């Protein structure tokens, strides 16, 4: 749908979405090796724990046993002082149309295809002019030297290979985190609250960013599994905001998976009716079979599912096995469901937020 309208006195619809981005997560891995002080500052700020180590770039997985690989990353570009970054890789992914790629082979091929035609006059307002000169010079060097371009792509592949399987397995959690950020923003949570402090340029430009987004400029939240602090890239037709998946999201997912398993147990009408009957009065399998006019093996199967979900327990009385619903377990399920769905949601928001618009396609 059109982002801007020719009609007077109309407000453009905000185009807010989220997406995983292999290129963005890779950028944090590269930064963890190329700029050790950045990694150390983040660990000091949030605490050095196994979960924050993962947030800081998964650097332990890639580089702890490969110091020579970290050194190759640090020295690959000898053009901007003691520490470097690989922001030009994300810019290249944007121009290649593969910014949201999740398949590494798709990303490598897109980067290789785009290197010869990458623009040298870069329009990336989030970056300082002197940094844009550095990135432009890097593109020029890659275009002038096929050998350097091959070494560049080989380095990206080598850094990503050790973490690809874990990242692919984490995609559902990454996507879920993205939906959460979009929903929070649509409910009125501002960017200065949603985005982890750490990017001075983002803070300084926040009023302008917010104004452009309200005017209809597309914005995409990129949840990063290997996250450092905050990530901000501003292109002429897109604002990219990097946010962390983090340990809290993994814990939240574990809770919701537990709720989902128990809900699945009562999603069957017969099992729900059995649970209701057992809440009213303890019964045996035979009595339930007679009450519901079902074969005993069928009732036993339903009871097994309810017991595995922790909603029904049994005890022997007079030589017979008596089944009953566990009221505390049922109440716990209702409470966990309420928390999973409504935790952090203001009661003032009675209406569901509008569905976010699709992400704008990256320029290619």
C-alpha positions as semicolon CSV with decimal commas, in nm:
position;residue;x (nm);y (nm);z (nm)
1;X;0,000;0,000;0,000
2;X;0,124;0,357;-0,055
3;X;0,315;0,503;0,236
4;X;0,254;0,866;0,150
5;X;-0,076;1,014;0,035
6;X;-0,144;1,294;-0,213
7;X;-0,464;1,382;-0,029
8;X;-0,448;1,693;0,191
9;X;-0,500;1,680;0,567
10;X;-0,432;1,306;0,594
11;X;-0,182;1,132;0,817
12;X;0,033;0,861;0,658
13;X;-0,003;0,516;0,811
14;X;0,304;0,402;1,003
15;X;0,480;0,107;0,841
16;X;0,625;-0,083;1,137
17;X;0,739;-0,442;1,119
18;X;1,012;-0,678;1,236
19;X;1,236;-0,938;1,079
20;X;1,532;-1,160;1,163
21;X;1,849;-1,054;0,986
22;X;2,146;-1,286;0,954
23;X;2,355;-0,990;0,837
24;X;2,276;-0,791;1,151
25;X;2,358;-1,077;1,386
26;X;2,677;-1,138;1,190
27;X;2,768;-0,772;1,236
28;X;2,772;-0,824;1,614
29;X;2,997;-1,127;1,584
30;X;3,239;-0,926;1,375
31;X;3,225;-0,632;1,616
32;X;3,298;-0,859;1,913
33;X;3,626;-0,959;1,748
34;X;3,715;-0,632;1,579
35;X;3,633;-0,411;1,879
36;X;3,706;-0,596;2,205
37;X;3,648;-0,280;2,410
38;X;3,288;-0,265;2,286
39;X;3,228;-0,618;2,410
40;X;3,393;-0,542;2,744
41;X;3,189;-0,221;2,793
42;X;2,866;-0,411;2,731
43;X;2,960;-0,688;2,975
44;X;3,044;-0,425;3,238
45;X;2,708;-0,256;3,182
46;X;2,483;-0,565;3,196
47;X;2,699;-0,813;3,387
48;X;2,918;-1,096;3,260
49;X;2,693;-1,403;3,263
50;X;2,650;-1,686;3,010
51;X;2,335;-1,520;2,877
52;X;2,495;-1,178;2,835
53;X;2,791;-1,345;2,666
54;X;2,545;-1,475;2,408
55;X;2,388;-1,131;2,378
56;X;2,731;-0,979;2,329
57;X;2,782;-1,163;2,005
58;X;2,831;-1,532;2,073
59;X;3,198;-1,439;2,064
60;X;3,297;-1,722;2,295
61;X;3,157;-1,976;2,048
62;X;3,340;-1,831;1,750
63;X;3,660;-1,678;1,878
64;X;3,768;-1,821;2,215
65;X;3,934;-2,123;2,052
66;X;4,022;-1,931;1,734
67;X;4,232;-1,629;1,834
68;X;4,383;-1,625;1,485
69;X;4,033;-1,577;1,339
70;X;3,967;-1,284;1,571
71;X;4,299;-1,135;1,463
72;X;4,206;-1,172;1,095
73;X;3,881;-0,986;1,163
74;X;4,062;-0,708;1,349
75;X;4,321;-0,661;1,075
76;X;4,114;-0,722;0,762
77;X;4,038;-0,351;0,718
78;X;4,336;-0,140;0,815
79;X;4,166;0,193;0,758
80;X;4,009;0,339;1,071
81;X;4,242;0,326;1,368
82;X;4,287;0,070;1,642
83;X;3,934;-0,074;1,625
84;X;3,706;-0,129;1,332
85;X;3,353;-0,231;1,243
86;X;3,191;-0,407;0,950
87;X;2,894;-0,174;0,904
88;X;2,967;-0,171;0,531
89;X;2,856;-0,538;0,527
90;X;2,506;-0,444;0,647
91;X;2,494;-0,156;0,400
92;X;2,594;-0,399;0,125
93;X;2,321;-0,640;0,241
94;X;2,070;-0,355;0,216
95;X;2,169;-0,271;-0,141
96;X;2,167;-0,642;-0,232
97;X;1,810;-0,688;-0,110
98;X;1,928;-0,954;0,140
99;X;1,908;-0,753;0,460
100;X;1,639;-0,990;0,590
101;X;1,796;-1,310;0,459
102;X;1,803;-1,602;0,705
103;X;1,979;-1,852;0,476
104;X;2,355;-1,790;0,477
105;X;2,396;-1,912;0,119
106;X;2,136;-1,658;0,006
107;X;2,326;-1,380;0,184
108;X;2,670;-1,479;0,051
109;X;2,543;-1,497;-0,308
110;X;2,361;-1,164;-0,278
111;X;2,670;-0,990;-0,138
112;X;2,892;-1,139;-0,409
113;X;2,647;-1,029;-0,676
114;X;2,623;-0,674;-0,540
115;X;2,989;-0,597;-0,471
116;X;3,068;-0,497;-0,834
117;X;2,777;-0,250;-0,848
118;X;2,768;-0,120;-0,491
119;X;2,729;0,261;-0,491
120;X;3,025;0,467;-0,379
121;X;2,820;0,778;-0,303
122;X;2,650;0,646;0,010
123;X;2,336;0,802;0,155
124;X;2,315;0,660;0,507
125;X;2,217;0,943;0,746
126;X;2,289;0,739;1,058
127;X;2,660;0,724;0,978
128;X;2,914;1,000;1,030
129;X;3,053;1,154;0,708
130;X;3,404;1,030;0,784
131;X;3,270;0,675;0,831
132;X;3,084;0,691;0,501
133;X;3,414;0,776;0,334
134;X;3,569;0,466;0,493
135;X;3,282;0,242;0,378
136;X;3,291;0,387;0,028
137;X;3,664;0,321;0,007
138;X;3,606;-0,038;0,120
139;X;3,352;-0,089;-0,157
140;X;3,599;0,054;-0,405
141;X;3,874;-0,179;-0,287
142;X;3,643;-0,481;-0,312
143;X;3,544;-0,378;-0,664
144;X;3,903;-0,329;-0,774
145;X;4,033;-0,658;-0,630
146;X;3,847;-0,986;-0,692
147;X;4,099;-1,154;-0,461
148;X;4,009;-0,918;-0,176
149;X;3,638;-0,972;-0,244
150;X;3,683;-1,349;-0,221
151;X;3,881;-1,316;0,102
152;X;3,610;-1,088;0,242
153;X;3,330;-1,334;0,170
154;X;3,539;-1,626;0,297
155;X;3,595;-1,441;0,625
156;X;3,222;-1,379;0,668
157;X;3,147;-1,745;0,603
158;X;3,414;-1,861;0,849
159;X;3,289;-1,634;1,127
160;X;2,926;-1,738;1,080
161;X;2,972;-2,115;1,038
162;X;3,014;-2,208;1,410
163;X;2,689;-2,037;1,515
164;X;2,461;-2,098;1,217
165;X;2,293;-2,410;1,358
166;X;2,215;-2,242;1,691
167;X;2,087;-1,930;1,514
168;X;1,861;-2,130;1,283
169;X;1,717;-2,320;1,581
170;X;1,654;-1,987;1,755
171;X;1,461;-1,833;1,464
172;X;1,117;-1,891;1,625
173;X;1,232;-1,707;1,938
174;X;1,386;-1,427;1,728
175;X;1,065;-1,385;1,530
176;X;0,858;-1,391;1,849
177;X;1,078;-1,121;2,003
178;X;1,027;-0,908;1,690
179;X;0,649;-0,938;1,714
180;X;0,672;-0,837;2,079
181;X;0,868;-0,520;1,998
182;X;0,623;-0,423;1,724
183;X;0,325;-0,480;1,954
184;X;0,484;-0,276;2,232
185;X;0,559;0,011;1,995
186;X;0,207;0,003;1,853
187;X;0,069;0,019;2,207
188;X;0,256;0,342;2,262
189;X;0,592;0,241;2,413
190;X;0,843;0,491;2,279
191;X;1,172;0,406;2,110
192;X;1,379;0,556;2,390
193;X;1,223;0,297;2,624
194;X;1,232;0,002;2,382
195;X;1,589;0,043;2,259
196;X;1,883;-0,033;2,486
197;X;2,105;0,271;2,550
198;X;2,436;0,256;2,369
199;X;2,411;0,445;2,041
200;X;2,474;0,818;2,083
201;X;2,380;0,900;1,724
202;X;2,045;0,724;1,769
203;X;1,973;0,923;2,085
204;X;2,066;1,250;1,921
205;X;1,853;1,181;1,614
206;X;1,558;1,030;1,803
207;X;1,321;1,329;1,762
208;X;1,382;1,332;1,386
209;X;1,349;0,953;1,362
210;X;1,018;0,959;1,549
211;X;0,888;1,239;1,328
212;X;0,979;1,051;1,008
213;X;0,818;0,731;1,133
214;X;0,498;0,915;1,221
215;X;0,504;1,057;0,868
216;X;0,512;0,707;0,724
217;X;0,878;0,619;0,681
218;X;0,907;0,238;0,723
219;X;1,081;0,112;1,034
220;X;1,187;-0,247;1,099
221;X;1,287;-0,394;1,434
222;X;1,571;-0,646;1,393
223;X;1,593;-0,878;1,696
224;X;1,954;-0,993;1,729
225;X;2,045;-1,312;1,911
226;X;2,416;-1,222;1,931
227;X;2,348;-0,873;2,058
228;X;2,583;-0,607;2,190
229;X;2,392;-0,293;2,282
230;X;2,183;-0,108;2,025
231;X;2,191;-0,100;1,648
232;X;2,067;0,185;1,432
233;X;2,092;0,227;1,056
234;X;1,902;0,492;0,865
235;X;1,856;0,463;0,490
236;X;1,661;0,701;0,265
237;X;1,358;0,469;0,265
238;X;1,404;0,265;0,583
239;X;1,493;0,294;0,952
240;X;1,654;-0,019;1,096
241;X;1,650;-0,061;1,475
242;X;1,846;-0,351;1,621
243;X;1,714;-0,489;1,950
244;X;1,814;-0,784;2,165
245;X;1,641;-1,118;2,194
246;X;1,816;-1,177;2,523
247;X;1,776;-1,432;2,804
248;X;1,442;-1,289;2,916
249;X;1,282;-1,382;2,585
250;X;1,407;-1,739;2,613
251;X;1,260;-1,767;2,962
252;X;0,931;-1,618;2,841
253;X;0,921;-1,867;2,556
254;X;0,976;-2,155;2,797
255;X;0,682;-2,034;3,004
256;X;0,453;-1,999;2,704
257;X;0,550;-2,344;2,578
258;X;0,448;-2,491;2,914
259;X;0,114;-2,310;2,896
260;X;0,063;-2,427;2,537
261;X;0,122;-2,791;2,629
262;X;-0,138;-2,776;2,905
263;X;-0,385;-2,589;2,687
264;X;-0,346;-2,856;2,421
265;X;-0,449;-3,114;2,680
266;X;-0,785;-2,941;2,736
267;X;-0,838;-2,829;2,375
268;X;-1,022;-3,155;2,302
269;X;-1,394;-3,122;2,395
270;X;-1,411;-3,473;2,544
271;X;-1,103;-3,419;2,762
272;X;-1,238;-3,084;2,879
273;X;-1,568;-3,250;2,971
274;X;-1,383;-3,526;3,157
275;X;-1,182;-3,267;3,348
276;X;-1,506;-3,086;3,440
277;X;-1,660;-3,413;3,559
278;X;-1,354;-3,500;3,769
279;X;-1,359;-3,153;3,924
280;X;-1,716;-3,221;4,039
281;X;-1,657;-3,574;4,170
282;X;-1,372;-3,830;4,167
283;X;-1,440;-4,121;3,931
284;X;-1,282;-4,436;3,796
285;X;-1,205;-4,496;3,430
286;X;-1,498;-4,737;3,413
287;X;-1,738;-4,482;3,556
288;X;-1,618;-4,218;3,312
289;X;-1,661;-4,464;3,025
290;X;-2,020;-4,531;3,127
291;X;-2,093;-4,162;3,181
292;X;-1,959;-4,055;2,841
293;X;-2,055;-4,374;2,657
294;X;-1,699;-4,434;2,546
295;X;-1,477;-4,740;2,537
296;X;-1,250;-4,768;2,840
297;X;-0,929;-4,759;2,629
298;X;-1,049;-4,428;2,480
299;X;-1,114;-4,283;2,825
300;X;-0,777;-4,413;2,947
301;X;-0,606;-4,232;2,658
302;X;-0,778;-3,902;2,744
303;X;-0,699;-3,942;3,113
304;X;-0,333;-4,010;3,033
305;X;-0,307;-3,679;2,844
306;X;-0,468;-3,490;3,133
307;X;-0,237;-3,658;3,385
308;X;0,072;-3,580;3,178
309;X;-0,038;-3,215;3,177
310;X;-0,059;-3,229;3,557
311;X;-0,431;-3,149;3,562
312;X;-0,553;-3,485;3,695
313;X;-0,413;-3,703;3,971
314;X;-0,511;-4,047;4,099
315;X;-0,518;-4,239;4,426
316;X;-0,628;-4,585;4,533
317;X;-0,933;-4,615;4,752
318;X;-1,076;-4,954;4,845
319;X;-0,863;-5,126;4,585
320;X;-0,989;-4,903;4,304
321;X;-0,804;-4,626;4,124
322;X;-0,993;-4,299;4,167
323;X;-0,925;-4,002;3,943
324;X;-0,984;-3,640;4,033
325;X;-0,904;-3,299;3,892
326;X;-0,628;-3,101;4,061
327;X;-0,789;-2,761;4,139
328;X;-0,454;-2,600;4,216
329;X;-0,313;-2,714;3,879
330;X;-0,617;-2,581;3,695
331;X;-0,590;-2,246;3,874
332;X;-0,217;-2,238;3,794
333;X;-0,293;-2,291;3,425
334;X;-0,543;-2,006;3,424
335;X;-0,295;-1,781;3,603
336;X;-0,009;-1,874;3,371
337;X;-0,230;-1,813;3,068
338;X;-0,327;-1,472;3,201
339;X;0,037;-1,383;3,261
340;X;0,154;-1,515;2,923
341;X;-0,105;-1,313;2,733
342;X;-0,155;-1,000;2,941
343;X;0,173;-0,944;3,127
344;X;0,288;-0,588;3,065
345;X;-0,032;-0,493;2,882
346;X;-0,198;-0,182;3,014
347;X;-0,569;-0,230;3,095
348;X;-0,629;0,111;2,938
349;X;-0,576;-0,041;2,594
350;X;-0,901;-0,217;2,523
351;X;-0,856;-0,241;2,149
352;X;-0,604;-0,469;1,983
353;X;-0,331;-0,284;1,792
354;X;-0,355;-0,270;1,417
355;X;-0,150;-0,530;1,228
356;X;0,189;-0,387;1,130
357;X;0,248;-0,311;0,767
358;X;0,480;-0,534;0,568
359;X;0,845;-0,441;0,566
360;X;0,956;-0,224;0,280
361;X;1,175;-0,411;0,034
362;X;1,539;-0,313;0,048
363;X;1,667;-0,127;-0,254
364;X;1,854;-0,351;-0,492
